[in-house]
Amino acid sequence: MNLKMRMIGLIGFLVISTVFVIGLFLHYFLTDTLESQLGEQALGVAESIALNPDIGAAFDEEDPSSVIQPLVAPVLEATRAEFIVVGNREQIRYSHPNPEQIGERMVGEDNERALLNGESYVSEAAGSLGRSLRAKVPIRSDGEVIGVVSVGFLAEDIQELIGDYSQEIWLTLAVVGLAALLMAIGIANYIKRILYGLEPEEISHLLFQRETILQSTLEGIIAVNDKGEITLLNERAQSLLLLDRSSEVSLIGKPIREVLPNSDLVEILKTKKSMDNQEKVYGNKEVYVNSRPIYYEGALVGAVSTFRNKDEIEQLTKELSQVKQYANALRAQTHEFSNKLYTISGLLYLDKKQEVYDFIQMEQDTQQEWIRRLIDKVADLLVSGILIGKINQASEQQIELTIDPDSRLEFPLSDVQRDALLSAIGNLVDNAIESVKEQPTDQRFISLYFTDIGEEIILEIDDSGKGFSGGEESHLFEQGFSSKQGVDRGYGLSTVKQLVLRAGGAVYVEESDLGGACFVVSMPKEGSK
């Protein structure tokens, strides 16, 4: 059964059970009340007859029934009692609804308390007219009991009266129950609608899934309601923002101003505008924050912020940059060898076998010389690899890239130093290639020099490009700034500077002897961050 049918069934069962219990109670209460009222009514009629002096005086007459019967008959008709019987101490009737019963002995055997003890009471017994509810009152003369008055209502008539009232009660309760069932159906439909038709099992599964996703995501998440109170946060947010992880429950419901005074969420609730890539510092961690308002059916109901570790993003950027550099290097090398194969193919077509042999030998000697020189002078294979790739990339674009013969890098690099150096070589050489491509073919020069002599590692890259115009040098290392046209620019130099700074070094730019720009990177050998 789905949620709707279960709700209708449960509410319907509750309504029917309640109506049934109330019906039984009302039936019992009505029966008891009617019997009590009719008993009190019968007792009152009997007492009024017993106190009638004419009734008591008639007992001394020769034929008491001739006096008593006419006195009782109007009362019987007025009270709508089933019978009014007056009898003497021997229980001989002086009045009865059926005149033929006058002079006969009273039936029921329940007169003793009235005749012997002088009590007035209500009893139920079977008489000549059937089972009835009757009131018994003694008739007194000069203080002595001389007879008894019996006023009664037939039980069958009482039950019929109770049945009439009960029918109305049960009909009313049935209408109420039907209305409650219709309301139950309406409530079930409403709840089903606001739950988007989901079943409880689906909701619990989605809740578990949401919690799992929320806690496993690598981004920190904090959400607030329209009052600025925290409604959600995950473990990653607590870690990035240096919050106490043991107080997650206690943080829920607290104002965001108290937990994170410099949060953008309060401003988001006021302005209803998003804020992207805002740099914040929490403790010693730098994070990027994206904040968004949350709307439900067109109304602002809260806001959410996501936090990303700046170091992790920069690490990914660096790795992506390195992969791109390796890909460019391989592409350049592939293109260069393709051109050389075309040259060999042309020489073979011209049947210049000796020239082919000499060309291959020359290229082999050149490649081996570069590889030997770099392997001998550069201890780190990754650095050697990127240098060879950049040489081929420059050669493909008809750019002369030379490495100073005195260059050497034999000091074993730490991971931080290697990352900084690879990023510097890749980005700075790429910038130099783009710069000198605007020069005539015979004026495209790039020169590299690196050394680890002394206490520092030095990398110097010169180019014959156009250099930088006045004022650009102060903004070169700012994220997003670029002197070139196009999108996705302005990140290479800022990444280089951040990685070099992390390694404890520095980056400088000055005018090159070749006419363009000269970038200098320096990093201490020891004590890198």
Legacy VTK file of the C-alpha trace (Angstrom):
# vtk DataFile Version 3.0
C-alpha trace
ASCII
DATASET POLYDATA
POINTS 529 float
0.000 0.000 0.000
1.267 3.460 -0.841
1.378 6.373 1.575
-1.979 7.753 0.481
-3.851 4.488 1.015
-2.085 3.867 4.327
-3.018 7.317 5.610
-6.622 6.918 4.497
-6.750 3.455 6.065
-5.182 4.512 9.358
-7.204 7.713 9.705
-10.345 5.852 8.600
-9.748 3.128 11.187
-9.187 5.756 13.868
-12.355 7.639 12.882
-14.510 4.507 12.702
-13.160 3.239 16.030
-13.798 6.604 17.654
-17.306 6.859 16.208
-18.097 3.299 17.317
-16.893 3.918 20.877
-18.762 7.225 21.071
-21.892 5.524 19.703
-21.738 2.777 22.323
-21.210 5.330 25.060
-24.115 7.492 23.883
-26.380 4.440 23.570
-25.554 3.379 27.123
-25.888 6.944 28.401
-29.221 7.425 26.583
-30.624 4.128 27.882
-29.609 4.882 31.442
-30.909 8.468 31.228
-34.278 7.505 29.742
-34.816 4.732 32.254
-33.893 7.067 35.101
-36.177 9.817 33.822
-39.130 7.464 33.266
-38.558 5.931 36.689
-38.544 9.380 38.292
-41.651 10.308 36.316
-43.459 7.123 37.374
-42.402 7.673 40.981
-43.741 11.240 40.927
-47.091 10.144 39.503
-47.382 7.347 42.051
-46.608 9.717 44.941
-49.210 12.223 43.778
-51.865 9.506 43.664
-50.833 8.063 47.011
-51.130 11.482 48.632
-54.587 12.096 47.177
-56.940 12.028 50.249
-59.809 10.783 48.124
-57.822 7.672 47.287
-57.133 6.900 50.942
-60.776 7.586 51.946
-62.062 5.280 49.200
-60.478 2.307 50.969
-63.247 2.562 53.620
-65.977 2.403 50.990
-67.908 -0.786 50.311
-66.693 -0.742 46.673
-63.352 1.159 46.632
-62.775 0.557 42.920
-65.893 2.512 41.986
-64.248 5.601 43.492
-60.588 4.952 42.726
-60.876 3.869 39.072
-62.533 7.154 37.954
-59.871 9.142 39.842
-56.954 7.246 38.290
-58.132 7.028 34.673
-57.584 10.757 33.818
-54.138 10.657 35.364
-53.238 7.549 33.330
-54.266 9.277 30.129
-52.462 12.513 30.994
-49.131 10.890 31.927
-49.168 8.350 29.098
-48.102 5.685 31.558
-48.793 2.110 30.533
-50.673 1.416 33.743
-51.630 2.846 37.140
-52.686 0.203 39.619
-53.951 0.816 43.149
-54.092 -2.178 45.504
-54.779 -2.826 49.202
-52.502 -4.551 51.671
-53.652 -7.925 50.317
-52.517 -6.680 46.823
-56.082 -6.751 45.496
-56.475 -4.319 42.609
-58.860 -1.340 42.983
-57.817 0.144 39.629
-56.310 -1.182 36.391
-56.218 -0.126 32.710
-58.110 -3.341 31.989
-61.308 -3.199 34.100
-61.516 -6.967 33.992
-58.330 -7.127 36.081
-59.909 -5.092 38.938
-60.434 -7.303 41.981
-57.612 -9.639 40.928
-54.367 -9.972 42.811
-51.478 -7.778 41.663
-48.735 -9.580 39.659
-44.984 -9.086 39.989
-44.331 -9.955 43.614
-42.442 -6.675 44.142
-44.851 -4.872 46.533
-43.433 -6.104 49.848
-41.024 -3.193 50.385
-43.865 -0.688 49.972
-46.466 -2.614 52.011
-44.231 -3.898 54.775
-41.531 -1.225 55.021
-43.403 1.769 53.687
-40.675 2.482 51.067
-41.072 4.299 47.749
-38.928 2.787 44.987
-38.567 1.889 41.309
-38.306 -1.711 40.162
-38.494 -3.768 37.008
-40.665 -6.838 36.872
-43.117 -8.778 34.679
-46.764 -7.973 35.286
-50.085 -8.766 33.635
-49.234 -6.442 30.719
-45.680 -7.703 30.364
-42.272 -6.678 31.651
-42.258 -3.076 32.812
-40.442 -0.368 34.722
-42.654 0.468 37.653
-42.720 2.825 40.642
-44.119 1.647 43.984
-45.431 4.134 46.601
-47.308 3.148 49.796
-50.745 4.649 50.595
-51.003 5.737 54.197
-53.961 6.494 56.492
-53.322 7.766 59.981
-49.678 6.847 59.562
-50.287 3.252 58.633
-49.815 1.641 55.212
-53.199 0.637 53.842
-52.264 -0.028 50.223
-49.861 0.587 47.349
-49.806 2.560 44.083
-47.986 1.046 41.099
-47.243 3.235 38.041
-45.386 1.628 35.166
-44.035 1.910 31.627
-43.618 -1.205 29.507
-40.022 -2.194 28.808
-40.942 -2.769 25.186
-42.092 0.832 24.835
-38.965 2.092 26.574
-36.726 0.128 24.200
-38.664 1.434 21.248
-38.124 4.990 22.472
-34.431 4.288 23.040
-34.202 2.798 19.558
-35.674 5.947 17.994
-33.147 8.172 19.757
-30.275 5.757 19.051
-31.114 5.722 15.361
-30.760 9.482 15.209
-27.483 9.315 17.134
-26.004 6.629 14.885
-27.085 8.488 11.750
-25.434 11.657 13.056
-22.260 9.772 13.926
-22.272 8.104 10.503
-22.406 11.519 8.826
-19.588 12.736 11.065
-17.548 9.615 10.267
-18.120 10.021 6.530
-17.087 13.667 6.717
-13.956 12.647 8.654
-13.119 10.028 6.007
-13.486 12.622 3.260
-11.206 14.934 5.242
-8.743 12.045 5.652
-8.693 11.596 1.879
-8.148 15.343 1.453
-5.326 15.357 4.013
-3.704 12.321 2.382
-3.862 13.989 -1.036
-2.409 17.209 0.369
0.483 15.465 2.128
1.151 13.338 -0.931
1.246 16.481 -3.067
3.635 18.444 -0.843
5.889 15.372 -0.707
5.986 15.371 -4.536
4.349 11.957 -4.641
7.208 10.278 -2.762
6.699 7.357 -0.423
8.186 7.376 3.124
10.746 4.752 2.106
11.782 6.898 -0.852
12.033 9.972 1.377
14.220 8.157 3.923
16.383 6.807 1.090
16.765 10.276 -0.413
17.579 11.704 3.009
20.268 9.076 3.554
21.571 9.623 0.026
21.603 13.392 0.527
23.482 13.088 3.809
26.022 10.726 2.253
26.603 13.017 -0.732
26.743 16.058 1.525
29.389 14.570 3.801
31.453 12.964 1.019
31.723 16.028 -1.226
35.091 17.740 -1.296
33.501 21.175 -1.070
32.405 22.714 2.207
28.715 23.610 2.313
26.824 25.870 4.724
23.160 26.841 4.286
21.051 29.294 6.279
17.344 30.097 6.386
15.825 33.503 5.670
16.626 34.563 9.253
20.338 33.879 8.822
20.296 30.773 11.045
22.421 27.790 10.057
20.300 24.912 8.779
22.978 22.726 7.205
26.718 22.214 7.160
28.949 19.293 6.297
32.205 17.958 7.716
34.245 19.504 4.907
32.959 22.960 5.842
33.919 22.372 9.452
37.394 21.293 8.362
37.975 24.187 5.940
36.570 26.824 8.263
38.320 25.408 11.330
35.049 24.805 13.182
34.766 22.362 16.059
33.649 19.070 14.499
32.151 17.861 17.751
29.740 20.819 17.780
27.968 20.176 14.485
24.600 19.682 16.166
25.033 22.743 18.373
25.893 24.911 15.349
22.568 24.146 13.679
20.170 26.978 14.462
22.879 29.482 15.409
23.102 32.814 13.571
25.731 32.732 10.841
27.099 36.067 12.129
28.182 34.378 15.362
29.808 31.366 13.699
31.355 33.123 10.652
31.371 36.903 11.120
32.833 37.554 7.636
30.393 35.288 5.795
28.680 36.614 2.657
25.405 34.865 3.480
23.956 37.794 5.420
24.661 40.092 2.478
23.129 37.541 0.099
19.894 37.571 2.125
19.781 41.359 1.875
20.739 41.854 -1.759
19.402 38.540 -3.146
22.406 38.505 -5.495
24.982 35.772 -5.977
28.672 36.179 -5.171
31.232 34.015 -6.964
34.876 33.167 -6.295
35.252 35.379 -3.248
38.603 34.836 -1.528
38.346 34.410 2.249
40.839 33.476 4.938
39.799 31.281 7.870
42.636 30.619 10.249
45.592 29.810 8.011
43.493 28.501 5.134
42.571 30.435 2.037
39.298 29.397 0.405
37.190 30.390 -2.579
33.552 31.006 -1.665
30.534 30.858 -3.967
27.251 32.052 -2.455
23.721 31.780 -3.849
20.235 32.747 -2.637
17.698 29.919 -2.308
14.190 30.426 -3.644
11.085 28.309 -3.176
8.027 29.093 -5.271
9.417 32.549 -5.957
10.071 33.424 -2.303
13.519 33.774 -0.729
13.876 31.013 1.873
17.605 31.118 2.576
21.098 31.094 1.104
23.961 28.638 0.645
27.729 28.987 0.424
30.221 26.475 -0.933
33.881 26.585 0.071
36.827 25.296 -1.961
40.370 25.029 -0.721
42.474 27.491 -2.685
45.587 25.316 -2.375
43.766 22.333 -3.882
42.488 24.391 -6.814
45.936 25.783 -7.462
47.365 22.270 -7.288
44.865 21.103 -9.909
45.607 24.169 -12.021
49.304 23.442 -11.799
48.870 19.797 -12.741
46.600 20.746 -15.630
49.134 23.301 -16.779
51.891 20.726 -16.667
49.817 18.201 -18.594
49.061 20.881 -21.175
52.751 21.706 -21.425
53.679 18.057 -21.895
50.963 17.690 -24.522
52.210 20.763 -26.379
55.733 19.462 -26.170
54.731 16.082 -27.572
52.665 17.745 -30.276
55.604 19.945 -31.213
57.957 16.984 -31.234
55.520 14.981 -33.355
55.171 17.843 -35.814
58.923 18.340 -35.949
59.571 14.694 -36.679
56.761 14.728 -39.248
58.516 17.550 -41.089
61.775 15.640 -40.926
60.090 12.533 -42.296
58.746 14.588 -45.191
62.296 15.817 -45.804
63.601 12.248 -45.803
60.769 11.177 -48.088
61.609 13.937 -50.556
65.301 13.053 -50.582
64.463 9.395 -51.201
62.146 10.415 -54.029
65.093 12.305 -55.546
67.244 9.208 -54.975
69.611 11.131 -52.658
70.473 8.225 -50.404
73.706 9.674 -49.097
71.995 12.947 -48.237
69.285 10.978 -46.402
71.933 9.159 -44.413
73.736 12.411 -43.589
70.469 14.136 -42.576
69.456 11.281 -40.263
72.922 11.171 -38.739
72.871 14.934 -38.187
69.439 14.835 -36.479
70.475 11.890 -34.373
73.646 13.636 -33.269
71.686 16.804 -32.468
69.041 14.967 -30.424
71.600 12.858 -28.625
73.655 15.950 -27.898
70.663 17.747 -26.374
69.572 14.698 -24.424
73.126 13.983 -23.231
73.682 17.580 -22.239
70.424 17.873 -20.335
70.753 14.487 -18.660
74.317 15.258 -17.643
73.544 18.733 -16.339
69.960 18.295 -15.040
69.423 15.661 -12.360
65.621 15.818 -12.341
64.117 13.846 -15.241
60.869 15.841 -15.265
62.764 19.069 -15.675
64.864 17.502 -18.461
61.701 16.281 -20.164
59.980 19.642 -20.185
63.144 21.364 -21.446
63.428 18.977 -24.385
59.727 19.442 -25.115
60.052 23.236 -25.129
63.080 23.051 -27.419
61.060 21.025 -29.931
58.035 23.310 -29.501
60.150 26.375 -30.279
61.847 24.679 -33.228
58.462 23.798 -34.716
57.482 27.481 -34.702
60.809 28.593 -36.194
62.034 30.037 -32.917
65.619 29.603 -31.818
65.605 28.445 -28.193
69.057 28.048 -26.697
70.199 26.856 -23.299
73.329 28.455 -21.911
76.169 25.881 -21.966
77.051 26.742 -18.374
73.555 25.819 -17.157
73.362 23.036 -14.599
70.843 21.733 -12.061
72.341 18.834 -10.118
70.825 19.626 -6.717
68.051 17.087 -5.798
64.773 18.962 -5.845
62.012 18.659 -3.271
58.431 18.193 -4.476
57.677 21.861 -3.811
60.764 23.031 -5.690
60.096 20.677 -8.624
56.492 21.865 -8.930
57.561 25.496 -8.859
60.348 24.962 -11.418
58.190 22.960 -13.842
55.455 25.588 -13.679
57.974 28.394 -14.195
59.648 26.747 -17.208
56.355 25.787 -18.827
54.500 29.081 -18.384
57.433 31.453 -18.913
58.651 29.686 -22.064
55.099 29.614 -23.444
54.794 33.355 -22.824
58.154 33.947 -24.468
57.140 31.892 -27.539
53.925 33.878 -27.912
55.843 37.120 -27.555
58.606 36.413 -30.118
56.151 34.965 -32.682
55.212 38.556 -33.483
58.827 39.261 -34.559
60.334 38.499 -37.959
61.629 34.947 -38.369
65.270 35.959 -38.122
64.632 37.826 -34.838
62.930 35.102 -32.823
65.244 34.225 -29.942
64.725 32.721 -26.503
67.538 32.056 -24.093
67.438 29.882 -20.961
69.895 29.810 -18.147
69.650 27.883 -14.876
72.077 27.064 -12.129
72.234 25.706 -8.600
75.681 27.057 -7.799
75.623 28.737 -4.402
72.725 28.761 -1.942
69.947 29.338 -4.492
68.448 27.793 -7.597
68.308 30.403 -10.366
66.250 30.244 -13.568
66.516 33.042 -16.160
64.452 33.248 -19.365
65.111 35.993 -21.945
63.214 36.632 -25.164
63.425 39.013 -28.109
59.766 39.954 -28.011
58.267 43.397 -27.630
58.562 43.375 -23.831
56.099 45.228 -21.631
54.719 48.729 -21.877
54.941 51.133 -18.975
52.997 50.151 -15.864
52.291 46.554 -16.912
55.142 45.107 -14.830
53.351 45.910 -11.561
50.264 43.882 -12.593
51.875 40.934 -14.378
51.490 38.510 -11.486
47.918 39.448 -10.600
45.379 36.726 -11.229
43.237 37.512 -14.285
45.591 40.192 -15.685
46.999 39.580 -19.165
48.560 41.744 -21.839
47.219 39.344 -24.490
43.765 39.159 -26.026
41.373 36.238 -25.490
39.560 34.398 -22.718
41.035 32.248 -19.934
44.103 34.463 -19.716
45.980 35.839 -16.738
46.473 32.679 -14.675
49.894 31.349 -15.691
52.104 33.997 -14.113
50.002 34.210 -10.940
50.297 30.432 -10.550
54.043 30.586 -11.091
54.441 33.274 -8.450
52.321 31.412 -5.885
54.255 28.155 -6.363
57.620 29.929 -6.230
56.592 31.819 -3.088
55.546 28.530 -1.508
59.035 27.226 -2.232
60.433 30.272 -0.439
61.585 32.006 -3.593
60.723 35.038 -5.684
60.010 36.009 -9.309
61.336 39.158 -10.989
60.869 40.713 -14.403
63.222 43.151 -16.118
64.281 44.232 -19.578
66.163 41.580 -21.529
69.423 42.031 -23.382
67.604 40.446 -26.328
65.170 43.346 -26.402
62.150 41.724 -24.785
61.413 40.575 -21.255
63.662 38.757 -18.840
62.093 36.683 -16.062
64.232 35.597 -13.145
63.181 32.914 -10.668
65.169 32.295 -7.507
64.552 29.643 -4.823
66.628 28.731 -1.792
68.054 25.225 -1.827
67.253 24.630 1.812
64.349 25.668 4.044
61.680 25.547 1.347
58.137 25.918 2.666
LINES 1 530
529 0 1 2 3 4 5 6 7 8 9 10 11 12 13 14 15 16 17 18 19 20 21 22 23 24 25 26 27 28 29 30 31 32 33 34 35 36 37 38 39 40 41 42 43 44 45 46 47 48 49 50 51 52 53 54 55 56 57 58 59 60 61 62 63 64 65 66 67 68 69 70 71 72 73 74 75 76 77 78 79 80 81 82 83 84 85 86 87 88 89 90 91 92 93 94 95 96 97 98 99 100 101 102 103 104 105 106 107 108 109 110 111 112 113 114 115 116 117 118 119 120 121 122 123 124 125 126 127 128 129 130 131 132 133 134 135 136 137 138 139 140 141 142 143 144 145 146 147 148 149 150 151 152 153 154 155 156 157 158 159 160 161 162 163 164 165 166 167 168 169 170 171 172 173 174 175 176 177 178 179 180 181 182 183 184 185 186 187 188 189 190 191 192 193 194 195 196 197 198 199 200 201 202 203 204 205 206 207 208 209 210 211 212 213 214 215 216 217 218 219 220 221 222 223 224 225 226 227 228 229 230 231 232 233 234 235 236 237 238 239 240 241 242 243 244 245 246 247 248 249 250 251 252 253 254 255 256 257 258 259 260 261 262 263 264 265 266 267 268 269 270 271 272 273 274 275 276 277 278 279 280 281 282 283 284 285 286 287 288 289 290 291 292 293 294 295 296 297 298 299 300 301 302 303 304 305 306 307 308 309 310 311 312 313 314 315 316 317 318 319 320 321 322 323 324 325 326 327 328 329 330 331 332 333 334 335 336 337 338 339 340 341 342 343 344 345 346 347 348 349 350 351 352 353 354 355 356 357 358 359 360 361 362 363 364 365 366 367 368 369 370 371 372 373 374 375 376 377 378 379 380 381 382 383 384 385 386 387 388 389 390 391 392 393 394 395 396 397 398 399 400 401 402 403 404 405 406 407 408 409 410 411 412 413 414 415 416 417 418 419 420 421 422 423 424 425 426 427 428 429 430 431 432 433 434 435 436 437 438 439 440 441 442 443 444 445 446 447 448 449 450 451 452 453 454 455 456 457 458 459 460 461 462 463 464 465 466 467 468 469 470 471 472 473 474 475 476 477 478 479 480 481 482 483 484 485 486 487 488 489 490 491 492 493 494 495 496 497 498 499 500 501 502 503 504 505 506 507 508 509 510 511 512 513 514 515 516 517 518 519 520 521 522 523 524 525 526 527 528
